[in-house]
Amino acid sequence: MKKLFKYLTDWRYRYWSKKIKGMKKMIEDEKFSKYKALSLREEVRQEYDQEKSRLALIEEKIKNKKETIKELGKDEFERIKDEKVRADKRIEGLKRDMDQLTTKVFGGKPSMEHPAGEIGNDQTIEKLYDLIDTVKRYIK
């Protein structure tokens, strides 16, 4: 009853109460963004694993070089080498994508570009909860 009276009579209390509701919505947005990034990262990881196993097969063919050249021919063997190079590049790209998504969710380490480290979804959510607590103490 006391909070209802305060809400009806004090414009500052109403203002900050609405701000808190907005912050809670921002927290939900960040949680959804984190969920999407983690699910996308899992898809990229599965693709990465498939590409790594494909690369292992290609390397096994190249390892048995003499037998492979006799069976397939010189041109086919060169094609397999090119395939290995493409697979290596694709694996590097997938690894870079996974690292970016991990940084987006969990934040990054300090670097020259970001001396304080990159802020991820987890840090943003934590800071918003801290901000809500601060506002609640302010409006009491």
N, C-alpha and C positions, 0 to 999 in steps of 0.2 A: 504494500500500500504506500509505503514511504517513497519507493522508487517511482511508482506511478505518479504520485504528487510532484516529485522532483522533475519527472519527464514532462509533465504538463505545464509546469510553471517556469522551469529554468531552460532558457534557450541554449545555453552552453552545453548542458547535459544532453539535450536532444541532438545537438550538432555532433558531439563526440560519440554518442551512441550510434549514430548513423555512420560515422567514420569507422567504428569498430566492426559494424556489419560489413562495410566495404572491405576491410582488411581480411575478414573471415572468407569473403568471396575470393579475394586474391590468393589466399592460402589454398582454397579448393582448386583454383586455376593452376597453381604451381604443382599441386599433387597430381593433377591430370597430366600436366606437361611432363612430369617425372615418369608417370606410368607409360606414356606414349614413347618417350625416349628409351626407356628400358626395354619395352617390347620391340622397338625398332632395332636396338642394339642386339637383342637376341636373334632377330632375323639375320642381321649382318654377321653375327658370330657363326650361325649355322652355315651361311654361304661361305664364310672364311674356312670353316672346317672342311667343307666339300672341296674347295679349291686346293687346300693343303693336301688332301688325300689324292686328288687328281695330279698334283705336282709330284707326289711321291711315285705314282705310277709312271709318269713321264721320265723321272730321273732313273727309275729302274730300267726302263727301255734304253736310255742313253748309256747306262752303266754296262749293259750287255752290248756294247757298241759293235763289235765285230759280227756277232750273230745277227744283230738287227740290220746292219748294212747288207748282209748277204740275203736276209729274208725280204726286206722291204725295198732295197735299192737306195742309192745315194740321195736322190731327190726327196724321197719319203723321209729319210733320216734327217735331212735339213729342215723339213717341215716340222718334225717333232722337236727339234732344237728351238725353232721359232715359237712353237707352242709353249715351250718351257719359259721362254722370255716373257711371253704375254701373261702366263700364269703367275710368274714372279711379280710383274707389275700390278696385276689384279689383286694379289695377296697384300702387297704394300698398301694399295688404295683401301682395301677393306680394313686393314689394321689401323690405318689413319682414321677411317670413319668410326671404328669402335672407340678409339681414343677420344675423339671429339665428343661422342655421345656420353662417354663416361665422365668427361670433364663437365659437360652440360648438367649432368645429374649431381655429381658429387663434388664439383669444384676442381680447381687446378692448383698446382703448386706455384709458389712465387717465381716469377721470371723477369726478364728485362722489360717486357711489355707491360706486365701486371705485377708490380713489386709486392702487392698484398696478396697475390694469388687470384685466380678467377673464381667468381662466386657462382655456385651451382644452385640447383633447385633446393637441395637440403639446407644450405645456408640461408637462402631467401626465406624459406618456411620458418626456420628457427628465428630469424630476425623479425619476421612479422609477428610471431607469437610474443617475442619480447616487447615489441612495440605495443601490442594489445595490452599487455600487463602494465606497461608504463602509462598508457592512456587511462586505464581503469583506476590506477592509483591517483591520477591527476583529477579525475572527475568526482572522486568520493567526497 
